[in-house]
Amino acid sequence: MIPDIAIVGGGPCGLALAGMLERQGINYIVYERSAEVTPPRGGCLDIHRSSGQIVLKEAGCFEEFKKYARGGYATIHSLLDHKGNKVTEFGEGRDSPEIDRAQLRRVMLSSIPRERIRWSTPVKSSSRNEQGDVILEFEDGTTASGFKLVVGTDGMRSKIRHLVTQVEPKYSDILFLTLFVRPCNPYHTALEQLAGQGPMVVCGKGKKIWIQRQGDGHYRMDFGWKGPADFPSAGEVNLSDEDAVRNFLLREEYFGGHTEVVHDIIRNSTGPFRTWPLYYFPVEHLNWPTSPGVTLVGDAAHVTTPFVGDGVNCAMRNAWVLARKIQDLGVTQEAVAAYEKEMFPYAQDVIARSVAAGELFFASDSPKGLLENMASPNRLIRDEGDY
């Protein structure tokens, strides 16, 4: 029997949708490109009380989530300038606990039957046949079709997006290079005393550093600047050469002009070093007409930069909206249209605020403008619903 709904992508958004459809009794299947044992890439996520946590409750896995969630000190952000001066703290008392991506996946899978997910099944392409039905072609050459609805939750490089729009995400001109300090590193104790359990953010001279303790105790550190998306293709540095990467970051035009504390962090960091170029979907194009039998949720629809901390929560919330519309209207084009009508303005707001916040984080005199905005009535980083 062909499932009513195919969910292409088993990240937080796709699994959230699956969990909610499961509770509704909807017949669905999830196609995920990675193997079940492959850990998700990326740092930990903060799950907001006013969005992501609602979704976990709707999906029936909130109690499981509470076993792994890290609140308290893990929600307190410290903001420093490039000279090492702490300029503010924020987030204390916020009900927006952190959780590692692998833990979040484990939480969500607790409410989804194993047979509902096809692991190691990457979608190569999607198309429509002469009758207008969506055809999924997989990397192994097989195909699947006959679904009432195909939901693309397969991220920024979605194989489904072209069925609803030809517009692609836009590069933000900002990239991060990720470094690590693990518990076995002799420097770990010093960094733990410096950064604590919550995120430590360093801004200034057009750069940003995000340092955050992960669930197993290691620190992930993202060093960001404005540069080309294909860095280091021009041969600036060999990312497999740890000494070369450290020397590169210590150049005056990168982080050599920062406080000696930052220099120590760089000198004691290890790889594997990974680049993270940031993209966002142009808000003026987030308005396509509803396409029969297909829709997008999460980064496939509205990828954003991370500067207001709403990306995964926006994605999960919009999965919740789609599930609710399906519950009310069935697996119909009417349900999809109702979902997209609500999704577009919500995602447009998150993207616009995040792009604007990114400019403040990476301004030459940062964090001056960021602090002014945080004290204004038109704050870009909002958390009113999470206390």
C-alpha positions in Angstrom: 0.0 0.0 0.0 1.4 3.4 -1.0 1.6 5.8 1.9 -0.4 9.0 1.6 2.6 11.2 2.4 6.2 10.9 1.6 8.6 13.0 3.8 11.9 13.5 2.1 14.4 14.2 4.8 14.8 12.9 8.3 16.2 15.9 10.2 14.4 17.6 13.1 11.7 19.0 10.8 10.9 15.8 8.9 10.9 13.7 12.1 8.7 16.3 13.9 6.2 16.1 11.0 6.4 12.3 11.1 5.7 12.1 14.8 2.6 14.3 14.5 1.3 12.4 11.5 1.8 9.2 13.5 -0.5 10.4 16.3 -3.1 11.5 13.7 -3.1 8.0 12.1 -1.9 9.3 8.7 -0.1 6.8 6.5 3.4 8.2 5.7 7.0 7.2 4.9 10.2 9.1 5.6 13.2 8.8 3.2 16.5 9.8 4.9 19.8 9.9 3.0 22.0 9.1 5.9 22.3 5.8 7.8 20.7 5.5 11.2 24.1 5.2 12.9 25.5 8.3 11.2 25.4 11.2 13.8 23.9 14.4 12.6 26.3 17.2 11.8 26.1 20.5 13.6 26.1 22.0 17.1 23.5 21.7 19.7 20.1 23.3 19.4 17.9 25.4 21.8 14.3 24.3 21.8 11.9 27.2 22.5 9.0 26.9 24.8 6.8 28.9 22.4 7.5 26.8 19.3 9.8 23.8 19.3 8.6 22.4 22.7 5.0 22.7 21.5 5.9 20.5 18.5 7.5 17.9 20.7 4.4 17.7 22.9 2.2 17.3 19.8 4.6 14.5 18.5 4.3 12.7 21.8 8.0 12.8 22.8 8.3 15.8 25.1 8.8 13.7 28.2 11.7 11.9 26.5 13.1 15.3 25.5 13.2 16.4 29.2 15.7 13.5 29.9 18.3 15.2 27.7 17.5 18.9 27.8 20.0 21.2 29.4 18.5 24.3 30.9 19.7 26.6 33.7 23.3 27.9 33.1 23.2 26.3 29.6 20.8 29.1 28.4 22.9 32.0 29.6 24.8 33.8 26.8 27.9 35.8 27.6 28.7 38.6 25.1 32.3 39.9 24.9 34.1 42.4 22.7 37.2 41.5 20.7 39.4 42.8 23.6 37.9 40.2 26.0 35.6 42.6 27.9 32.3 41.1 28.9 29.6 43.6 27.8 26.4 41.8 28.8 24.7 38.5 29.7 21.3 37.4 28.5 19.1 34.3 28.6 18.9 33.6 32.4 15.6 32.0 33.3 14.7 31.4 29.7 12.8 28.1 29.0 14.8 27.3 25.9 17.0 24.3 26.9 19.9 23.0 24.8 20.0 19.5 23.3 22.5 17.8 21.0 21.3 17.0 17.5 21.9 13.2 18.0 19.9 13.3 21.3 17.1 15.2 19.6 16.9 12.6 16.8 16.8 9.9 19.5 13.9 11.7 21.2 11.9 12.1 18.0 12.5 8.5 17.0 11.0 7.3 20.2 7.5 8.2 18.9 8.0 6.9 15.3 7.7 3.2 14.4 11.0 1.9 12.8 9.2 0.7 9.6 8.2 4.3 8.9 11.7 5.4 8.1 13.9 4.3 5.1 17.4 5.1 6.2 20.3 5.3 3.7 17.8 6.2 0.9 19.0 9.4 -0.7 16.6 11.0 -3.2 18.6 11.8 -6.4 15.9 13.8 -8.1 12.2 14.5 -8.3 9.9 15.1 -11.3 6.3 14.9 -12.5 4.9 12.4 -15.0 2.4 13.1 -17.7 -0.4 12.9 -15.2 1.3 15.5 -12.9 2.2 12.9 -10.2 5.4 13.5 -8.3 8.1 10.8 -9.0 11.0 10.3 -6.6 14.1 8.8 -8.1 16.6 7.4 -5.6 20.4 7.1 -5.9 20.1 3.4 -6.4 18.0 3.9 -9.5 14.6 2.9 -8.0 11.6 5.2 -8.0 8.5 5.8 -5.9 5.3 7.6 -6.8 1.6 7.6 -6.1 1.7 9.7 -3.0 -1.1 12.2 -2.2 1.6 14.6 -0.9 5.4 14.8 -1.1 6.9 17.0 1.6 10.4 18.3 1.1 12.2 18.5 4.4 15.6 17.8 2.9 17.4 21.0 3.7 19.0 23.8 1.8 20.0 21.7 -1.1 16.5 20.2 -1.5 15.8 17.9 -4.4 12.1 18.8 -4.1 12.2 22.6 -4.1 12.3 23.0 -7.9 8.8 21.5 -8.1 7.4 24.7 -6.4 10.0 27.4 -7.2 13.1 28.0 -9.3 14.5 30.4 -6.7 17.6 29.2 -4.8 18.9 30.3 -1.4 21.3 33.2 -1.5 24.7 33.3 0.1 25.0 35.7 3.0 28.7 36.5 2.4 29.4 35.1 5.9 31.1 31.8 6.7 32.2 30.0 9.8 35.2 27.7 10.4 34.5 25.2 13.1 37.1 24.1 15.7 37.0 21.8 18.7 38.3 21.4 22.2 37.5 18.0 23.6 37.6 16.8 27.2 40.9 14.9 26.6 42.5 18.2 25.6 44.7 19.6 28.4 43.3 23.1 27.6 39.7 21.9 28.2 39.7 22.8 31.9 40.8 26.4 31.2 38.2 26.8 28.5 35.5 25.3 30.8 36.3 28.0 33.4 36.2 30.7 30.7 33.2 29.7 28.7 31.1 27.8 31.2 28.0 25.8 30.1 26.2 28.5 28.1 27.2 30.1 24.8 30.1 32.6 24.8 30.0 35.1 22.0 32.9 37.3 21.0 32.3 40.2 18.5 34.4 42.9 17.0 36.5 44.0 14.0 34.0 42.5 11.6 34.3 39.0 13.1 32.2 36.7 15.4 33.1 33.8 17.5 30.6 31.4 19.0 31.8 29.0 21.7 29.4 26.4 23.2 29.7 23.4 25.4 28.0 20.3 23.9 26.3 17.5 25.7 29.3 15.2 26.1 31.4 18.1 27.4 33.4 19.0 24.3 33.4 22.6 23.0 32.4 23.5 19.5 33.8 26.9 18.4 32.7 28.7 15.2 35.0 31.4 14.0 33.2 33.6 11.5 34.0 36.4 9.0 32.8 37.7 5.6 34.4 35.8 2.7 33.6 33.6 -0.3 31.4 30.6 0.1 33.9 28.3 -1.5 36.7 29.1 1.1 39.4 27.8 1.0 39.3 26.8 -2.7 41.7 29.6 -3.6 44.4 27.9 -1.6 44.3 30.1 1.4 44.9 27.2 3.8 44.9 23.5 3.9 42.2 22.5 6.3 43.8 19.1 6.9 46.9 20.8 8.3 46.0 21.8 11.9 49.1 24.0 12.4 48.4 25.8 9.1 44.8 26.5 10.1 45.8 27.9 13.5 48.4 30.1 12.0 45.9 31.3 9.4 43.3 32.3 12.1 46.0 34.1 14.0 46.8 36.5 11.1 46.1 40.1 11.9 43.3 40.4 9.3 41.5 37.5 10.9 41.7 37.0 14.7 45.3 38.1 15.4 44.0 41.5 16.6 41.7 39.9 19.2 42.5 39.4 22.9 45.2 37.0 23.9 42.5 34.7 25.3 41.2 34.2 21.8 44.7 33.4 20.6 45.0 30.7 23.3 41.8 29.1 22.2 43.0 29.0 18.6 46.4 27.6 19.5 44.8 24.8 21.6 42.0 23.9 19.2 41.9 20.7 17.1 40.0 19.5 14.0 38.5 18.2 12.0 38.1 21.8 10.7 34.9 22.4 8.8 33.6 25.3 6.8 30.0 26.5 7.3 28.9 29.0 4.6 25.6 30.7 5.6 22.7 30.9 3.2 19.2 32.3 3.4 16.1 32.2 1.2 15.3 35.6 -0.3 12.2 36.8 1.5 10.7 38.5 -1.5 10.5 35.1 -3.2 9.0 33.3 -0.3 5.5 33.5 -1.8 5.1 30.8 -4.5 1.7 29.6 -5.6 0.6 26.3 -4.1 1.8 23.4 -6.3 -0.4 20.2 -6.5 0.9 17.3 -4.4 4.0 18.9 -3.0 5.2 21.4 -0.4 8.3 22.3 1.5 9.1 22.7 5.3 12.2 23.6 7.1 15.4 24.7 5.4 14.1 23.3 2.1 11.5 26.1 2.2 13.0 28.9 4.4 16.7 28.3 5.2 18.0 31.2 7.3 21.2 32.4 8.9 21.4 31.5 12.6 21.7 35.0 14.2 18.3 35.1 16.0 18.4 31.5 17.1 15.0 30.6 15.5 16.0 28.4 12.5 15.1 24.9 13.9 12.2 26.3 15.9 10.8 28.0 12.9 11.1 24.7 10.9 9.5 22.6 13.7 6.7 25.2 14.1 5.9 25.1 10.4 5.8 21.3 10.4 3.3 21.7 13.2 1.2 24.1 11.2 1.2 21.7 8.2 0.2 18.7 10.5 -2.6 20.8 11.9 -3.9 21.8 8.5 -3.8 18.1 7.4 -5.7 17.1 10.5 -8.4 19.7 9.8 -8.6 19.5 6.0 -7.1 16.1 5.1 -4.2 15.4 2.7 -5.5 17.9 0.2 -4.2 20.9 -1.8 -6.5 23.0 0.4 -4.5 22.0 3.5 -1.2 22.8 1.8 -2.4 26.2 0.6 -3.6 27.0 4.2 -0.2 25.9 5.6 1.8 28.0 3.1 -0.4 31.0 3.7 0.6 30.9 7.4 4.2 29.7 6.8 5.3 32.5 4.4 5.0 35.5 6.7 6.3 33.7 9.7 9.4 32.5 7.9 9.9 35.9 6.2 10.0 37.6 9.6 12.6 35.1 11.0 14.8 35.4 7.9 14.7 39.2 7.7 15.5 39.6 11.4 18.3 37.1 11.2 20.0 38.8 8.2 19.7 42.1 9.9 21.2 40.7 13.1 24.0 39.2 11.1 25.0 42.7 10.0 25.1 43.9 13.6 27.2 40.9 14.7 29.7 41.4 11.9 29.9 45.2 12.0 33.4 46.7 12.5 32.3 48.3 15.8 30.3 45.3 17.0 28.9 44.7 19.6 27.9 48.4 19.8 25.0 48.3 17.4 23.9 44.9 18.7 23.6 46.2 22.3 21.7 49.3 21.1 19.2 47.0 19.3 18.8 44.7 22.2 17.8 47.7 24.4 15.4 49.0 21.8 11.6 48.2 21.4 12.4 46.7 17.9 14.7 43.9 19.0 15.8 41.5 16.3 16.6 38.7 18.8 13.3 38.0 20.6 12.6 35.7 23.5 9.4 37.0 25.0 7.6 33.7 24.6 10.3 31.7 26.4 10.1 32.8 30.0 
